[in-house]
Amino acid sequence: MGKRILLLGAPGAGKGTQSKQLAEKYDIDHVTTGDALRANKDMETEYGTPRSFMEKGELVPDAVVNEIVKAALEDADGYVLDGYPRNLSQAEYLTEITDLDAVLYLKVAEDELVERLTGRRVCSECGTNFHVKFNQPEEEGVCDECGGELVQRDDDTEETVRERLSVFEENTQPVIEHYRDEGVLVEIDGEQTPDDVFEDIVDVVGE
């Protein structure tokens, strides 16, 4: 069985970047709630299909998300979970269906998260991500990949970013405390360079 890793962290903490690298290193699946829902839009659960909620623009209920994550984990020979569990009831469900090898929390100060998220620029043509500070394009405002215009997404403005962070704090902080109380949570300093963060994670997860 491959490694079973849970990666927790606020928006902008670098979960996506680290998860991709972990998936490659350990040859395991990168399971995100969003991807799992999109891949199983029409999966029948007793509460309806994810599509029936997504098309109305509603949040997919925990019970449906749980079943879809369960299906994704059953198909995987090892995984890194990114973006789930989002709340305590999902965390308790996860404990029932699987045993985790490592629970990691990428810790980053709020001001740093705001700077990371508000500085993101996305190509309006091909969707490539850049950053005004950490990953600048060769020419300001122009995509290196396709020459498209770089724009700031609506959900990357400071007001929206702070709102997203407070929602995370409210829902997911109890999840972090839950794993801390169980004595399995390992905190990683998420403010280091991505390579140093990755080294620290690998030190915890092991070979």
C-alpha positions as CSV (number, residue, x, y, z in Angstrom):
1,M,0.0,0.0,0.0
2,G,1.3,3.5,-0.9
3,K,1.6,6.3,1.6
4,R,-1.6,7.9,2.9
5,I,-0.9,11.6,3.6
6,L,-3.3,14.4,4.7
7,L,-2.1,17.9,3.9
8,L,-3.9,20.7,5.8
9,G,-3.4,24.5,5.4
10,A,-5.1,27.7,4.6
11,P,-5.7,29.0,1.0
12,G,-2.3,30.1,-0.2
13,A,-0.3,27.9,2.1
14,G,1.1,25.9,-0.8
15,K,-1.0,22.7,-0.5
16,G,-1.4,22.3,-4.2
17,T,2.3,22.7,-5.0
18,Q,3.4,20.3,-2.3
19,S,0.7,17.7,-3.0
20,K,1.7,17.5,-6.7
21,Q,5.3,16.9,-5.7
22,L,4.4,14.3,-3.1
23,A,2.2,12.5,-5.6
24,E,5.1,12.3,-8.0
25,K,7.7,11.3,-5.4
26,Y,5.7,8.5,-3.8
27,D,3.8,7.5,-7.0
28,I,0.4,8.1,-5.2
29,D,-2.8,9.8,-6.2
30,H,-3.4,13.6,-5.6
31,V,-7.0,13.6,-4.3
32,T,-8.7,17.0,-4.1
33,T,-12.3,17.5,-3.3
34,G,-12.9,19.6,-6.4
35,D,-11.3,17.1,-8.8
36,A,-13.1,14.2,-7.1
37,L,-16.5,16.0,-7.4
38,R,-15.9,16.9,-11.1
39,A,-14.8,13.3,-11.9
40,N,-17.9,11.9,-10.2
41,K,-20.5,14.5,-11.0
42,D,-23.1,11.9,-11.8
43,M,-22.3,9.4,-9.0
44,E,-25.6,8.4,-7.4
45,T,-25.8,8.9,-3.6
46,E,-28.9,8.7,-1.5
47,Y,-28.8,12.5,-1.3
48,G,-28.6,13.0,-5.1
49,T,-25.7,13.5,-7.5
50,P,-23.0,16.2,-7.0
51,R,-24.1,17.7,-10.3
52,S,-27.6,18.4,-8.9
53,F,-26.0,20.8,-6.3
54,M,-23.2,22.2,-8.5
55,E,-25.7,23.3,-11.2
56,K,-27.7,25.2,-8.7
57,G,-24.5,26.8,-7.4
58,E,-25.1,25.2,-4.0
59,L,-22.5,23.8,-1.7
60,V,-22.3,20.0,-2.1
61,P,-23.4,18.6,1.3
62,D,-21.0,16.7,3.5
63,A,-22.7,13.4,3.1
64,V,-22.3,13.5,-0.7
65,V,-18.7,14.8,-0.5
66,N,-17.9,12.0,2.0
67,E,-19.1,9.3,-0.4
68,I,-17.2,10.7,-3.3
69,V,-13.9,11.0,-1.3
70,K,-14.4,7.5,0.0
71,A,-14.7,6.2,-3.6
72,A,-11.6,8.1,-4.7
73,L,-9.6,6.7,-1.7
74,E,-10.8,3.1,-2.4
75,D,-9.5,3.4,-6.0
76,A,-6.1,4.8,-5.0
77,D,-3.0,2.8,-4.0
78,G,-1.8,5.6,-1.6
79,Y,-2.8,9.2,-1.8
80,V,-2.2,12.7,-0.7
81,L,-5.5,14.4,0.4
82,D,-5.7,18.1,-0.3
83,G,-8.7,20.2,0.7
84,Y,-10.6,17.5,2.7
85,P,-11.7,17.3,5.5
86,R,-13.0,20.8,5.7
87,N,-14.8,20.5,9.0
88,L,-15.0,18.3,12.0
89,S,-17.7,15.9,10.8
90,Q,-15.7,15.2,7.7
91,A,-12.6,14.5,9.8
92,E,-14.5,12.1,11.9
93,Y,-15.8,10.3,8.8
94,L,-12.3,10.1,7.4
95,T,-11.1,8.3,10.6
96,E,-13.8,5.7,10.1
97,I,-12.9,4.9,6.5
98,T,-9.0,5.0,6.4
99,D,-5.8,5.0,8.4
100,L,-3.5,7.9,7.7
101,D,0.3,7.6,7.7
102,A,0.9,11.3,8.2
103,V,-1.1,14.5,9.0
104,L,0.7,17.6,8.1
105,Y,-0.2,21.3,8.6
106,L,1.4,24.0,6.5
107,K,1.6,26.9,8.9
108,V,1.7,30.4,7.3
109,A,0.9,33.7,9.0
110,E,-2.2,35.5,7.8
111,D,-0.4,38.6,6.4
112,E,1.9,36.3,4.3
113,L,-1.2,34.4,3.0
114,V,-2.8,37.7,2.0
115,E,0.3,38.8,0.2
116,R,0.6,35.5,-1.7
117,L,-3.1,35.4,-2.7
118,T,-3.6,39.0,-3.7
119,G,-0.3,38.9,-5.8
120,R,-1.5,36.1,-8.0
121,R,-2.1,36.9,-11.6
122,V,-3.7,34.4,-14.0
123,C,-3.4,34.4,-17.8
124,S,-6.8,35.2,-19.3
125,E,-6.0,32.9,-22.3
126,C,-4.3,29.8,-21.0
127,G,-4.8,30.0,-17.2
128,T,-1.1,29.8,-16.3
129,N,-0.5,31.3,-12.8
130,F,2.1,34.0,-12.0
131,H,2.8,36.2,-9.0
132,V,3.8,39.8,-8.8
133,K,6.5,38.9,-6.2
134,F,7.3,35.2,-6.2
135,N,6.9,34.2,-9.8
136,Q,7.1,37.2,-12.1
137,P,6.5,36.9,-15.9
138,E,9.4,38.0,-18.1
139,E,7.3,41.0,-19.3
140,E,4.9,42.6,-16.8
141,G,1.3,41.7,-17.4
142,V,2.1,39.3,-20.3
143,C,2.0,35.5,-20.1
144,D,5.4,33.7,-20.8
145,E,3.5,30.7,-22.2
146,C,1.1,32.2,-24.7
147,G,1.5,36.0,-24.6
148,G,-2.0,36.4,-23.1
149,E,-3.0,39.2,-20.7
150,L,-2.4,38.5,-17.0
151,V,-5.4,39.5,-14.8
152,Q,-6.2,39.4,-11.1
153,R,-9.1,37.1,-10.4
154,D,-12.1,38.5,-8.5
155,D,-11.5,36.1,-5.6
156,D,-7.9,37.3,-5.3
157,T,-8.7,40.8,-4.1
158,E,-7.7,41.6,-0.5
159,E,-11.3,41.8,0.7
160,T,-12.3,38.5,-0.7
161,V,-9.0,36.9,0.4
162,R,-9.5,37.9,4.0
163,E,-13.1,36.6,3.9
164,R,-11.8,33.2,2.5
165,L,-9.3,33.0,5.3
166,S,-11.9,33.7,8.0
167,V,-14.1,31.0,6.5
168,F,-11.1,28.6,6.6
169,E,-10.4,29.6,10.2
170,E,-14.0,29.0,11.3
171,N,-14.4,25.6,9.6
172,T,-11.0,24.0,9.4
173,Q,-9.3,25.3,12.5
174,P,-11.3,22.7,14.6
175,V,-10.0,20.0,12.2
176,I,-6.4,21.0,13.0
177,E,-7.1,21.0,16.7
178,H,-8.8,17.6,16.4
179,Y,-5.6,16.1,14.9
180,R,-3.4,18.0,17.4
181,D,-5.4,16.5,20.3
182,E,-5.0,13.0,18.8
183,G,-1.2,13.7,18.8
184,V,-0.8,13.0,15.1
185,L,-0.5,16.5,13.7
186,V,2.9,17.6,12.5
187,E,3.3,21.4,11.8
188,I,5.5,22.4,8.9
189,D,6.8,26.0,8.5
190,G,5.1,26.9,5.3
191,E,6.9,30.2,5.0
192,Q,10.2,28.6,3.8
193,T,11.0,28.2,0.1
194,P,8.8,25.5,-1.5
195,D,11.9,23.2,-1.7
196,D,12.6,23.5,2.0
197,V,9.0,22.9,2.8
198,F,9.0,19.8,0.6
199,E,12.2,18.5,2.4
200,D,10.6,18.9,5.8
201,I,7.5,17.0,4.6
202,V,9.6,14.1,3.2
203,D,11.5,14.0,6.5
204,V,8.2,13.4,8.3
205,V,6.6,11.0,5.8
206,G,9.8,9.0,5.3
207,E,10.9,6.9,2.4
